[in-house]
Amino acid sequence: MAESNETGLPRAVMIAWGMEEAPQRGPSRGLSHERIVAAAIELADAEGLAAVTMQAVAKALGFTTMSLYRYVSSKDELLLLMQDAAFALPEKSALPAGWRAALPAWAELVRAAYRSHPWALEISRGQSSVMMPNSVRAADLGMAALADLEVDQESKIGVILVVSQLAASMVELEGSLAEEGVVSTTPEGAGLLAEVITPERFPHIATLFTANARAGVEGTPSAAPVIDGGTLEVDGEFGLGLSLLIDGLEARQRAGAEPLAQQPR
């Protein structure tokens, strides 16, 4: 857990907003919070988040590990600063007019930010993260996208959270698919699956596997894949999720729905 001070604010939040002054004396004067975070991000981009240790960052900068602790009190604090720096949306992010067009555009900006540094999704996202500058800026831009949506503010905040989580989940899924690689089966393999994934056991999905198995029997060459993992991207699914959300919001707006706080749980 990141260290807090007498204000109750985590030190990482204070540092990110420029409220925490850097040490002015000592052998580590050549360091700065920005340099430390940049070096840590470079390590994570090149070797993954597991490669980021205080020792490794210090070595990359040419300082001792103890020098780093004069600027960041712990690895947790460093991770929060890295996460915020990695989640920077473009400085000039223009959104189209109208919330129906602006919301997907904002969602794509969020997804692009996650895609640029996917290791940031391995860092816990909690209350401290929400108070960081780039998170606040992203949320503010998201609320701007929903400016003309006629629902209460609490609902808009909920939309921002749901869309952000959808983007994060899809980027995480893309990473998992890329790590696994494309999985393809032969007709023989599809036949084996069809024997266990039967209409009796799985009536709503089994037809997919039986159809593939039948295709193999009816002449698909044994060397050709029958069940193919296909693309490792999930753009279509991401777009579908956004479309469903927009449809729901339109219905909610037409119905003049009550605020979330007043709805039965």
Summary of the structure (lengths in Angstrom):
residues: 265
radius of gyration: 24.1
end to end distance: 31.2
largest distance: 78.2
contacts: 743
relative contact order: 0.10
helix: 61%
strand: 2%
